[in-house]
Amino acid sequence: MRIVELNSETKQDILEKLLKRSPSQYTQYEDTVKSIVADVKERKDQAVFELTAKFDKWDINASNVKVTKEEIADAYKKVDIKLIDVLKEAAANIEDFHKKQIKESWITTKPDGSILGQKVTPIESVGCYAPGGKAFYPSSVLMNIIPAKVAGVKRIALATPASLNGAVHPITLVAADIAGATEIYKVGGAQAIAAFAYGTESIPKVCKITGPGNIFVALAKKECFGSVGIDSIAGPSEILVIADKTANPRFVAADLLSQAEHDEMASAILLTDSMELANAVSKEVDKFTSELSRKNIIEKSLENYGYILVGNCMDDLIDAANDIASEHLEIQTQDAFEVMTKINNAGAIFIGPYSSEPLGDYFAGPNHILPTNGTAKFFSPLNVDEFTKKTSIISYSKKGLEDVHEKIEFFATQEELTAHANSIKVRFE
């Protein structure tokens, strides 16, 4: 891996380069996505089936677009029982973690009889997206569906592409069943997002769409936002490791590569104040890369977005980490918890040498659907709140309104909204 001195110029160069990975930068695909969304909005099932046949190469129709109970039962027979047990244990961890995020409705009263409050209500329906076809990600299926179930969403639909013979990968089906999906559709890409957003004869509209996907899925979510809610627009995976001289270079190298193998746009960055560690990690990266199955992808990823940045002190490393606002942040330093308290911007923080990032991807319980491309400065991981909505409750007594009505009328007239003022005034004429 390339070793670079950390200073204001190098940090700014890297930030600018990382931002170019954002889905919003890929304007060359926007017209294609807009045309797909418009087509599905207008022609519904017919458009979805034609686009799926075109891109996924199988004969889809109203009779086979939805996964049947028999297909799910058959999937269980094809999946290793050991994996089923692991999926169930991971699901239990995820559910337990997300149950702690539940917020209750609340009411407060005042002595004059006025009542204020907030009603927390689950969203009625959600469409979760999971990549499919050649790849399958049961972990993302669990992370998408379980928080919605915990929140109390009644209808949880999953969309995922099918293979050439029209079958969804059995592991995806088992994960969806364990997680609690109420229905599964064999549709992927921008057409799946559009179907969820606007509804078709076979795929009813949902209130919100969540989950990661390729550039077409990301841009489709962006295009449909407003007609439907979305969680965020996910970009390529990224990892940032803060490490000092006490870190194990093999651990650090292995963790950097765990994200670099995702795709050629993935980013892997080490921040350290030790040149000795920097050199050791670079050597370990080379050793591991030569042995790993996704060597070509890793090499391209590191060539494009792999860096070892060497700074003068820990405070400089922390400042850089907060500026980069990485999706995944590992802290492998002597005083890791103290460093953690100074991190303001990160999707998920992994503390200590035995908290490798894949622990969060698969098993620990916190959600692995995280903000990317610096959006951790203002976005959170997927969580139960994403699947609920808050409604304000206001109930004033006559006495309560009488005490403040003149102030409200004055406020309204200052905005030149006399009908607003009159709505209050008529009650005390």
C-alpha positions as a printed Julia matrix, in Angstrom:
429×3 Matrix{Float64}:
   0.0     0.0     0.0
   1.13    3.53   -0.65
   2.45    5.4     2.41
   1.73    9.14    2.48
   2.53   11.88    4.97
  -0.64   13.2     6.61
  -0.96   16.95    6.18
  -3.68   19.37    5.14
  -2.9    18.99    1.43
  -2.85   15.18    1.33
  -5.97   14.99    3.49
  -7.86   17.34    1.19
  -6.73   15.43   -1.91
  -7.95   12.16   -0.44
 -11.28   13.66    0.67
 -11.91   14.98   -2.83
 -11.03   11.63   -4.36
 -13.27    9.73   -1.96
 -16.21   12.03   -2.68
 -16.01   11.11   -6.35
 -17.19    7.62   -5.35
 -20.59    8.98   -4.31
 -23.57    7.75   -6.37
 -24.53   11.4    -6.94
 -21.37   11.79   -9.03
 -22.46    9.19  -11.59
 -24.69   11.48  -13.62
 -24.11    9.43  -16.8
 -26.54    6.81  -15.44
 -29.25    9.22  -14.29
 -31.14    9.39  -17.58
 -31.25    5.6   -17.83
 -32.56    5.29  -14.28
 -35.14    8.04  -14.79
 -36.46    6.31  -17.9
 -36.73    2.97  -16.04
 -38.59    4.58  -13.14
 -40.94    6.45  -15.49
 -41.61    3.27  -17.47
 -42.51    1.27  -14.36
 -44.65    4.12  -13.05
 -46.64    4.16  -16.29
 -46.77    0.52  -17.41
 -46.38   -1.18  -14.02
 -46.12   -5.01  -14.22
 -45.51   -5.02  -17.95
 -42.49   -2.73  -17.61
 -41.11   -4.66  -14.62
 -41.37   -7.97  -16.45
 -39.83   -6.66  -19.68
 -36.92   -5.0   -17.86
 -36.27   -8.08  -15.73
 -36.29  -10.31  -18.82
 -33.88   -7.89  -20.5
 -31.39   -7.56  -17.64
 -31.74  -10.85  -15.73
 -32.54  -13.11  -18.7
 -35.48  -15.16  -17.41
 -39.18  -15.39  -18.2
 -40.87  -13.48  -15.38
 -44.63  -12.99  -15.17
 -47.43  -12.39  -12.68
 -47.54  -16.08  -11.73
 -43.87  -16.39  -10.72
 -42.75  -12.91   -9.62
 -43.57  -13.66   -5.97
 -41.72  -16.34   -4.01
 -44.04  -19.09   -2.79
 -44.13  -20.88    0.56
 -43.08  -24.03   -1.26
 -39.97  -22.3    -2.6
 -39.04  -21.18    0.92
 -39.57  -24.67    2.31
 -37.44  -26.12   -0.48
 -34.7   -23.55    0.24
 -34.33  -24.85    3.82
 -33.56  -28.3     2.4
 -30.72  -26.87    0.29
 -28.95  -24.86    3.0
 -26.4   -26.35    5.4
 -28.06  -26.8     8.81
 -24.95  -25.3    10.41
 -25.46  -22.09    8.43
 -29.16  -22.02    9.36
 -28.17  -22.19   13.03
 -25.64  -19.38   12.57
 -28.25  -17.23   10.77
 -30.7   -17.79   13.62
 -28.12  -16.85   16.25
 -27.08  -13.75   14.31
 -30.75  -12.81   13.89
 -31.28  -13.12   17.65
 -28.29  -10.83   18.31
 -29.55   -8.27   15.8
 -33.07   -8.35   17.23
 -31.83   -8.0    20.81
 -29.68   -4.98   19.91
 -32.44   -3.22   17.99
 -35.07   -3.8    20.7
 -33.03   -1.43   22.87
 -33.68    1.33   20.3
 -37.47    1.26   20.66
 -38.99    4.62   21.63
 -42.36    4.91   23.34
 -45.08    7.48   22.84
 -45.23   10.1    25.6
 -47.65   12.66   27.05
 -47.07   15.62   29.4
 -49.69   17.77   31.08
 -49.65   21.27   32.53
 -51.55   22.57   35.57
 -53.91   24.52   33.28
 -55.05   21.29   31.63
 -52.97   21.6    28.45
 -51.62   18.36   27.01
 -48.57   17.91   24.77
 -47.09   14.69   23.53
 -45.63   12.56   20.8
 -47.19    9.46   19.3
 -44.74    6.9    17.9
 -46.26    4.75   15.16
 -44.69    2.05   12.99
 -44.6     2.72    9.26
 -47.29    0.58    7.62
 -45.11   -1.04    4.96
 -41.47   -1.2     3.93
 -39.67   -2.52    0.88
 -36.23   -3.96    1.66
 -33.74   -4.45   -1.15
 -31.07   -7.16   -1.21
 -28.53   -7.6    -4.01
 -28.83  -10.95   -5.76
 -28.25  -12.78   -9.02
 -24.61  -13.9    -8.99
 -24.01  -12.59   -5.46
 -26.05  -13.08   -2.32
 -25.83  -11.3     1.04
 -27.94  -12.97    3.74
 -26.37  -10.68    6.33
 -27.89   -7.64    4.6
 -31.24   -9.41    4.48
 -31.16   -9.81    8.27
 -29.99   -6.23    8.83
 -32.76   -4.81    6.62
 -35.74   -6.79    7.83
 -35.2    -7.29   11.57
 -35.25   -3.59   12.61
 -38.5    -3.19   10.66
 -39.99   -6.19   12.47
 -38.82   -4.86   15.84
 -40.4    -1.49   15.03
 -43.75   -3.18   14.41
 -44.02   -2.79   10.63
 -46.87   -5.05    9.48
 -45.84   -5.55    5.86
 -42.14   -6.17    5.17
 -41.46   -6.95    1.51
 -38.1    -8.03    0.12
 -37.01   -7.52   -3.48
 -33.98   -9.36   -4.81
 -32.89  -10.41   -8.31
 -33.29  -14.03   -9.35
 -30.81  -16.14  -11.3
 -31.22  -17.17  -14.93
 -33.71  -19.9   -14.09
 -35.88  -17.56  -12.03
 -34.77  -18.88   -8.66
 -33.67  -16.78   -5.7
 -30.59  -18.09   -3.9
 -31.8   -20.48   -1.16
 -29.65  -18.81    1.5
 -31.32  -15.47    0.76
 -34.76  -17.08    1.11
 -33.85  -18.75    4.4
 -32.41  -15.51    5.8
 -35.54  -13.58    4.76
 -37.79  -16.17    6.39
 -35.78  -16.16    9.62
 -35.78  -12.36    9.69
 -39.53  -12.09    9.23
 -40.23  -10.97    5.66
 -43.94  -11.12    4.83
 -43.37  -11.38    1.07
 -40.46  -11.75   -1.37
 -40.3   -10.62   -5.0
 -37.86  -11.85   -7.66
 -37.09   -8.4    -9.01
 -33.89   -6.37   -8.82
 -32.33   -3.16  -10.06
 -33.98    0.2   -10.59
 -37.21   -1.5   -11.66
 -37.58   -3.09   -8.2
 -37.18    0.29   -6.5
 -39.71    1.87   -8.87
 -42.18   -0.96   -8.28
 -41.93   -0.46   -4.52
 -42.24    3.32   -4.9
 -45.28    3.45   -7.18
 -46.81   -0.03   -6.99
 -47.74   -2.43   -9.78
 -50.46   -5.04  -10.24
 -48.22   -7.68   -8.61
 -46.07   -5.58   -6.26
 -48.02   -3.25   -3.95
 -46.56    0.16   -3.12
 -44.64    0.58    0.14
 -44.14    3.59    2.4
 -40.35    3.33    2.65
 -37.46    1.61    0.85
 -34.27    0.5     2.59
 -31.16   -1.46    1.71
 -28.0    -1.25   -0.38
 -27.57   -2.01   -4.07
 -25.57   -1.11   -7.17
 -25.39    2.34   -8.74
 -28.73    1.87  -10.52
 -30.45    0.95   -7.27
 -28.87    3.91   -5.46
 -29.9     6.38   -8.17
 -33.4     4.89   -8.34
 -33.83    5.45   -4.61
 -32.72    9.03   -5.12
 -35.16    9.45   -8.03
 -38.13    8.01   -6.1
 -37.49    9.89   -2.85
 -40.5    12.04   -2.05
 -42.96    9.57   -3.48
 -41.59    7.12   -0.95
 -39.22    7.37    2.01
 -35.69    5.98    1.82
 -33.02    5.23    4.38
 -30.01    6.68    2.54
 -28.16    6.45   -0.76
 -25.36    3.98   -0.16
 -21.97    4.28   -1.81
 -19.04    1.84   -2.0
 -17.78    0.22    1.2
 -15.02    1.85    3.24
 -12.87    1.2     6.29
 -10.62    3.5     8.29
  -8.24    2.17   10.94
  -6.56    4.32   13.58
  -3.56    2.45   14.96
  -0.42    3.21   16.93
   2.81    1.29   17.47
   1.07   -1.16   19.84
  -1.19   -2.51   17.06
  -0.64   -5.91   15.47
   0.23   -5.21   11.8
  -1.26   -8.52   10.62
  -4.58   -7.68   12.29
  -4.62   -4.21   10.75
  -3.72   -5.47    7.27
  -6.34   -8.21    7.38
  -9.02   -5.72    8.45
  -8.16   -3.25    5.69
  -8.48   -6.03    3.11
 -11.82   -7.17    4.5
 -13.36   -4.09    2.89
 -11.05   -3.73   -0.1
 -12.34   -7.07   -1.42
 -15.91   -5.72   -1.78
 -15.29   -3.98   -5.1
 -12.81   -1.85   -6.99
 -14.39    1.34   -5.62
 -14.0     0.3    -1.97
 -11.73    2.4     0.22
  -9.25    1.17    2.85
  -7.25    3.71    4.86
  -4.86    3.39    7.79
  -4.11    6.41    9.99
  -1.06    5.96   12.19
   1.62    7.96   13.99
   4.16    5.13   13.59
   6.21    4.77   10.41
   7.36    1.39   11.68
   3.76    0.17   11.82
   3.01    1.71    8.42
   5.81   -0.27    6.77
   4.87   -3.48    8.57
   1.2    -3.18    7.58
   2.12   -2.5     3.96
   4.2    -5.69    3.85
   1.42   -7.74    5.44
  -1.09   -6.35    2.95
   1.1    -7.57    0.09
   1.41  -11.03    1.64
  -2.32  -11.41    2.25
  -3.3   -10.06   -1.16
  -1.2   -12.65   -2.97
  -3.11  -15.43   -1.18
  -6.71  -14.14   -1.23
  -9.34  -15.27   -3.73
 -10.4   -11.75   -4.75
  -6.84  -10.62   -5.45
  -7.67   -8.67   -8.62
 -10.44   -6.66   -6.96
  -8.29   -5.97   -3.89
  -5.36   -4.74   -5.97
  -7.59   -2.38   -7.95
  -9.3    -1.11   -4.8
  -5.99   -0.38   -3.07
  -4.59    1.22   -6.22
  -7.58    3.56   -6.4
  -8.49    4.24   -2.78
  -5.97    2.54   -0.49
  -3.77    4.73    1.72
  -1.53    4.55    4.75
  -1.39    8.07    6.19
   1.36    8.79    8.71
   0.75   11.73   11.03
   2.74   13.42   13.76
   0.39   12.81   16.68
  -2.84   11.09   17.69
  -4.82   14.36   17.67
  -3.99   14.83   13.98
  -5.16   11.29   13.24
  -8.43   11.88   15.09
  -9.04   15.15   13.22
  -8.48   13.36    9.91
 -10.81   10.53   10.93
 -13.57   13.01   11.77
 -13.08   14.77    8.43
 -13.22   11.5     6.46
 -16.26   10.26    8.47
 -15.78    6.66    7.42
 -18.47    4.0     7.21
 -16.4     1.64    9.41
 -13.8     2.9    11.89
 -11.49    0.62   13.83
  -9.41    1.87   16.74
  -6.36   -0.26   17.55
  -4.41    1.91   19.95
  -3.14    1.64   23.5
  -5.89    4.0    24.75
  -8.64    2.95   22.34
 -11.62    3.98   24.48
 -10.15    7.44   25.07
  -9.68    7.86   21.31
 -13.28    6.7    20.77
 -14.61    9.56   22.92
 -13.07   12.04   20.47
 -14.6    10.47   17.36
 -17.69   12.39   16.25
 -18.14   11.1    12.71
 -18.28    7.38   11.9
 -20.94    4.89   10.89
 -19.74    2.21   13.31
 -16.75    2.16   15.66
 -14.86   -1.07   16.41
 -12.68   -0.83   19.51
  -9.66   -3.01   20.24
  -7.69   -5.73   18.42
 -10.44   -8.35   18.66
 -13.26   -6.19   17.29
 -12.61   -6.82   13.61
 -15.07   -5.14   11.22
 -16.63   -8.42    9.95
 -17.84   -9.02   13.52
 -20.26   -6.16   12.87
 -21.06   -7.31    9.35
 -22.36  -10.67   10.43
 -22.95  -11.32   14.07
 -22.57   -8.76   16.86
 -26.01   -7.16   16.49
 -25.58   -3.48   15.53
 -26.73   -2.76   12.0
 -24.2    -3.0     9.18
 -26.19   -0.79    6.79
 -24.18    2.37    7.45
 -23.67    5.88    6.06
 -20.92    6.16    3.42
 -19.04    8.89    1.54
 -18.75   11.19    4.54
 -22.49   11.12    5.27
 -21.75    9.8     8.77
 -21.47   13.51    9.59
 -25.28   13.68    9.45
 -26.68   10.14    8.9
 -26.98    7.2    11.31
 -26.86    3.43   10.79
 -30.14    1.81    9.8
 -32.14    1.55   13.02
 -35.62    1.1    14.46
 -36.34    4.84   14.18
 -36.14    4.49   10.39
 -39.25    2.33   10.53
 -41.36    4.54   12.78
 -42.83    8.0    12.46
 -43.56   10.56   15.13
 -46.8    12.5    15.38
 -47.08   15.55   17.64
 -50.06   15.77   19.99
 -51.42   19.16   21.1
 -54.47   19.7    23.31
 -54.93   23.09   25.05
 -57.67   23.92   27.52
 -59.53   27.23   27.24
 -57.53   28.52   30.19
 -54.27   27.43   28.61
 -54.99   29.2    25.33
 -56.4    32.28   27.06
 -53.1    32.84   28.85
 -51.13   33.01   25.57
 -53.6    33.98   22.83
 -52.48   37.59   22.53
 -48.86   36.53   22.09
 -49.83   34.1    19.32
 -51.97   36.72   17.57
 -49.1    39.21   17.75
 -46.65   36.62   16.38
 -48.98   35.81   13.48
 -49.54   39.46   12.54
 -45.77   40.0    12.45
 -45.67   37.36    9.7
 -48.62   39.12    8.05
 -50.76   36.01    8.37
 -53.96   37.61    9.6
 -56.05   34.47    9.12
 -53.73   32.68   11.52
 -54.23   35.44   14.08
 -57.99   35.43   13.52
 -58.18   31.67   14.14
 -57.0    32.35   17.69
 -58.78   35.7    18.19
 -62.32   34.44   17.44
 -62.21   32.19   20.49
 -61.98   35.19   22.84
 -64.28   37.74   21.24
